[in-house]
Amino acid sequence: MARICCIANAGGIDVERVEEVLVRGVEAGVVFVPGSAFFTDEPQRNTLRLSYSTVTPETADEAARRLAVALNAR
């Protein structure tokens, strides 16, 4: 079975920053789910759940560019 999502570590950002990045991502046209919702014991609050079930090779680069914009916006 092919994987359709992954949990990505977003480095040193905290949960408040992840929420801010989510807003910026929506503005940039890319969305994710804060990864902390997918941990049962000790949530890793600096993670993002990325789904790529509908991403084509042609759109993957653009999606990554948009996510980078959201992560780097202050």
Secondary structure, DSSP 4 states (H G I P E B T S, - for coil): ----EEEEE--S--HHHHHHHHHHHHHHT---EEGGGG-SSS--TTEEEEE-TT--HHHHHHHHHHHHHHHH--
